[in-house]
Amino acid sequence: MLALASGLPAVAIALVLLWFGEFSARLQWTLTGVIGVSWVGIAASLRDRVVRPLQTIANMLAALHEGDYSIRAREQPRDDALGLAILEVNTLGETLRQQRLDAVEATALLAKVMEEIDVALFTFDEGQSLTLVNRGGERLLGKPRTELLGRTAGALHLDHCLSGPANRVLDSTFAGRIGRWEMRRSRFREGGLPHQLVMLTDLTHALRQEERQAWQRLVQVLRHEINNSLAPIRSIAGTLRRILDRSPRPDDWETDVTQGLHVISERSGALGRFMASYSKLTRLPEPEVRPLRVNEWVERTISLETRLAVEVAPGPPMTIQADGDQLDQLLINLVKNAVDAAAETGGAVRVGWAEVAEQGRGSSLELWVEDEGPGISNTGNLFVPFFTTKPDGSGIGLVLSRQIAEAHGGTLSLENRTGGGCVARVRLPIAA
């Protein structure tokens, strides 16, 4: 209608001049027909040129709405506004097609990983009904997913996994299998509704391997230490028996017996001290958590070292939740080792701390003890119980220190410094 209206003034004027002029009737009717047909034809062509691209764009948008990203419109001149609109819709379709392809591939990869990993995965909706389970979950519960999906956590005996701490170790029975499982739980939203993801990892096999290796190491250590004590005791006892069996006895037999009994007593005492050290290592009590100011802890501990003035690089004022007595023992061991190492080269020892951010865990305390000693020659045996390179060392200081750090949810590491010497780093969570 707008196209017809745009030509109406010119057509009306032409027809008025034509019909009120001195023209023959034949000419008037002929020109009137030509003007009318041209007028309507041009209006129809203009309408078609505008409406068809808009219909094409509408059809393409409808296809995109239905998820069909394969339709493309024929390219139009880019100096035309409708041509630019069609170009942008074509580009949008290609972008959506590529995004859907990437999403499909990522979903397929995720599904493949979920099926292949040796971890049981379960997804529960807000009504605690099972909505997703992988192959590991089927093996754990001993049933196919067709019998599991839609059932509640209580019916599957997994309701205890949806309450309590999100990360913990469980001693549970699944499908007749008694074992220890590491449970992790997290929340996510799907379709705007809350869901819970539960992951169960079987720790039984790994723990048995670690237990077997621990027993093997323990037996090796005990055999080594006990043989070191029993061999001289057996030898000296045999020598003393031969002395006492001789007749007549030598003149200095009493001196030999006294010396032999002294050696036996020393070796027995060493064996007793060794067993006491092992008992101390294996019976570390649970930390009694209280507020602990880091600067007071460091100053109190280094004041006990009198052989060398330990330098302190003060960090920010910090208060952590920890067992002060156990951390005193940890820092005493680290400072003592650093001073022993620095004494070999005449170097210095420095202690400092800082607050560091850890992803997913908030802020933590990082304390370091640096020395300018010769460094670590054998890093593989640092935390092996009773391994020591010192003549009077017990070999439990570092092991006990690492146990204390891990009991607080932290870590202990040692490494050689670039400029020489060694640095021990203790990382502890600020909160208990």
Helices and strands as residue ranges (DSSP letters): H 2-19, H 25-65, H 81-116, E 120-124, E 130-133, H 135-141, H 145-148, G 159-162, E 167-174, E 177-190, E 193-202, H 204-245, H 253-282, E 290-293, H 294-302, E 311-313, E 319-322, H 324-345, E 349-358, E 362-371, G 379-381, H 397-407, E 411-416, E 422-429
